[in-house]
Amino acid sequence: MHSLVIARYSENVDWLVQVPDNYEIFLYNKGEPIQSPELLKRVNHIIDRPNMGRESETYLHHMMTVKRMDHDFTVFAQGDPFEHSPDFLPLLDTWVEWDKVQALSWQWMAERNIPPASLLDDYMPLLKGGLRVRPERYSLITWGPLDFTDAGASGMSMVYRLLHGNPPEGINVAGHYLRSCGLDELADKAEAHTVGVFSYGAIFAVRNDLIARFPQHGLDAMRNLANTGVTVYGYVLERLWLHLFGQEFLVPKQR
């Protein structure tokens, strides 16, 4: 049995009735109460949470309170995953093909052309007719993607630096954030590299035993930052989720 964790505010989550039966659903609700009889019947756990910390707080709260050492998966998604992952529902049935930590999104927003449609078209042959999943590579320093220009993403690194005393522009944002959360070993790995990989919309899956073994102090520190109300910390975490649980950083730093 796998788990599906949903961070919901105001999204229509009627689609949850279509989730495969081998998923235990945890719906963390930060908006109006769920009243649909069909949802109340299908969703295993509805947990009301204060509206703070965006999806980062929701995910971290779940990781800190639900501990399972089996090798099944927990899937994390927002209340409407389809904008970022058009094939989200059928992807839930492909778990036998997943890596221990698995990206499950395709894009940010098609209407914003992020990533550019031409890049997605070029990537399609690599899927060999399979469902749409495309992890995005990004700079651990500029925080922007490698394959196109995204001014908003690059702006996040500038905001992060300003929040932390405006250190040099060459600072490794991933390493700095991880070290501030007491995750020194992971910070060392980040600082030894220049490229990371992330899943748009913070939609991903992780094997339960990897979550259970993650240092509790790190989860607590990340949740504290998420709850400050500073939105940049949520965007930083979106790009780090896969690496927290074993995705390797790419491109060693030149020595």
C-alpha positions in Angstrom: 0.0 0.0 0.0 1.3 3.4 -1.0 0.4 6.8 0.4 -0.8 10.0 -1.4 -0.3 13.2 0.4 -2.3 16.2 -0.9 -1.7 19.8 0.2 -5.0 21.5 -0.4 -6.2 25.1 0.0 -9.1 26.0 -2.3 -8.6 23.5 -5.1 -11.4 21.2 -6.3 -10.2 17.7 -5.2 -13.1 15.7 -6.5 -10.6 13.9 -8.7 -9.3 12.0 -5.6 -12.1 9.5 -6.1 -10.2 8.3 -9.2 -7.0 7.5 -7.3 -6.1 3.8 -7.5 -7.3 1.7 -4.5 -3.7 0.8 -3.5 -3.2 4.3 -2.3 -4.0 5.5 1.2 -4.9 9.2 0.9 -3.9 11.9 3.3 -5.7 15.1 2.5 -4.3 18.1 4.4 -6.9 20.8 4.2 -6.1 24.4 4.7 -9.3 25.8 3.2 -13.1 25.2 3.5 -14.2 21.9 5.0 -14.6 18.9 2.7 -18.3 18.0 2.4 -18.5 15.8 -0.6 -19.9 12.3 0.4 -17.9 10.7 -2.3 -14.7 12.3 -1.1 -15.4 11.5 2.5 -15.9 7.9 1.6 -12.7 7.6 -0.5 -10.2 9.8 1.4 -8.7 7.8 4.3 -7.5 10.8 6.3 -8.7 14.4 6.2 -6.4 16.6 8.4 -7.2 20.3 9.0 -4.1 22.5 9.1 -3.7 26.2 9.6 -3.1 28.1 6.4 0.6 28.8 6.6 3.8 27.5 5.1 2.2 26.5 1.7 2.8 22.9 0.5 6.2 22.8 2.2 4.7 22.9 5.7 2.2 20.3 4.7 4.8 17.9 3.3 7.1 18.4 6.3 4.3 18.0 8.8 3.4 14.6 7.2 7.1 13.5 7.2 7.4 14.3 10.8 4.2 12.7 12.0 3.8 9.6 9.8 6.7 7.2 10.0 6.8 4.0 8.0 9.9 1.9 7.4 8.5 -0.2 4.5 9.7 0.2 0.9 6.4 1.4 -0.5 6.1 5.0 -1.8 4.6 8.3 -0.6 3.5 10.6 -3.4 3.4 14.3 -2.6 1.2 16.7 -4.6 -0.8 19.9 -4.4 -4.5 20.0 -4.6 -4.5 20.5 -8.4 -1.5 18.6 -9.8 -2.7 18.5 -13.4 -1.4 21.9 -14.4 2.2 20.6 -13.7 1.6 16.9 -14.3 -1.1 16.3 -17.0 -0.6 12.5 -16.6 -0.7 12.5 -12.8 -3.4 9.9 -12.3 -2.1 7.2 -14.7 1.4 7.8 -13.3 0.2 6.5 -10.0 -0.1 3.1 -11.6 3.5 3.1 -12.8 5.1 2.9 -9.3 7.0 -0.4 -10.2 9.1 1.6 -12.6 10.0 4.4 -10.2 13.4 5.2 -8.8 13.7 5.5 -5.0 13.0 9.2 -5.4 10.9 10.0 -8.4 10.0 13.2 -10.2 6.3 13.2 -11.4 5.8 16.5 -13.2 6.1 17.7 -16.8 6.0 21.5 -16.7 5.3 24.6 -14.7 2.6 26.4 -16.7 1.9 25.9 -20.4 0.3 29.3 -20.6 3.5 30.9 -19.4 5.5 28.7 -21.8 7.7 27.4 -18.9 9.5 25.4 -19.9 9.3 26.4 -23.6 7.0 24.2 -25.7 9.9 23.5 -28.1 11.9 22.0 -25.3 9.0 19.7 -24.3 8.6 18.7 -28.0 12.2 17.8 -28.2 12.0 15.7 -25.0 9.0 13.7 -26.1 10.9 11.1 -28.1 12.9 10.2 -25.0 9.6 9.0 -23.4 9.1 6.4 -26.1 5.4 6.8 -26.0 5.3 6.8 -22.2 3.6 9.2 -19.8 4.9 12.7 -19.5 7.6 13.3 -16.9 10.5 15.6 -17.3 12.8 16.6 -14.4 14.3 20.1 -14.8 18.0 20.8 -14.4 19.0 24.0 -12.7 22.0 26.0 -11.4 22.7 25.7 -7.7 24.1 29.2 -7.9 21.8 31.2 -10.1 18.8 28.9 -9.3 17.7 29.3 -13.0 17.2 26.4 -15.4 20.1 25.4 -17.7 18.1 25.0 -20.9 16.3 28.3 -21.1 16.0 31.7 -19.4 13.6 32.0 -16.5 13.9 35.5 -14.9 11.6 34.6 -12.0 13.7 31.5 -11.0 16.9 33.5 -11.2 15.3 36.2 -9.2 14.8 33.8 -6.3 18.6 33.5 -5.8 18.8 37.3 -5.6 16.0 37.4 -3.0 17.6 34.6 -1.0 20.9 36.4 -0.9 19.3 39.7 0.2 17.6 37.8 3.1 20.9 36.5 4.2 23.1 39.6 4.3 23.7 39.7 0.5 26.6 37.2 0.3 28.5 37.0 -3.0 26.6 36.1 -6.1 28.6 33.0 -6.5 27.1 31.5 -3.3 25.7 28.0 -3.7 22.1 28.6 -2.6 21.4 24.9 -2.0 24.5 24.4 0.2 23.7 27.6 2.2 20.1 26.6 2.8 20.9 23.0 3.8 23.6 24.1 6.1 21.3 26.6 7.8 19.0 23.6 8.5 21.8 21.6 10.1 22.1 19.2 7.2 25.9 19.6 6.8 26.6 16.4 5.0 24.1 17.2 2.3 25.3 20.8 2.2 28.8 19.5 1.5 27.5 17.5 -1.4 25.6 20.5 -2.8 28.6 22.8 -2.5 30.8 20.3 -4.4 28.5 20.5 -7.4 26.9 23.2 -9.6 23.7 21.6 -11.0 20.6 20.2 -9.4 17.4 18.5 -10.6 13.8 19.3 -9.5 10.2 18.4 -10.3 7.8 21.3 -11.1 5.0 21.9 -8.6 6.7 19.9 -5.9 5.1 16.7 -7.3 7.3 13.7 -6.5 7.4 10.3 -4.9 9.8 8.9 -2.2 10.2 5.5 -0.7 8.9 5.5 2.8 12.1 4.1 4.4 14.0 7.1 3.0 11.6 9.5 4.7 11.7 7.7 8.0 15.5 7.8 8.1 15.8 11.5 7.3 17.2 13.5 10.3 14.3 14.9 12.4 16.2 18.1 13.2 16.5 18.8 9.5 12.7 18.4 9.0 12.0 20.6 12.0 14.4 23.3 10.8 12.9 23.3 7.3 9.4 23.5 8.7 10.4 26.5 10.9 11.7 28.3 7.8 8.5 27.5 5.8 6.4 28.9 8.6 8.2 32.3 8.7 5.9 33.4 5.8 8.9 34.2 3.6 7.8 32.6 0.3 11.3 32.2 -1.1 12.0 29.3 1.3 9.1 27.3 -0.3 10.6 27.9 -3.8 14.0 26.8 -2.6 12.5 23.6 -1.2 10.7 22.9 -4.4 14.0 22.6 -6.1 15.6 20.5 -3.3 13.0 17.8 -2.5 14.5 15.2 -4.8 18.0 15.8 -3.4 16.9 15.6 0.2 16.1 11.9 -0.3 19.0 10.7 -2.6 18.9 12.3 -6.0 22.5 13.1 -6.8 23.7 16.6 -7.6 25.2 17.0 -11.0 28.4 18.5 -12.5 31.2 18.7 -10.0 32.5 22.1 -9.1 35.8 23.0 -10.8 38.7 22.8 -8.3 
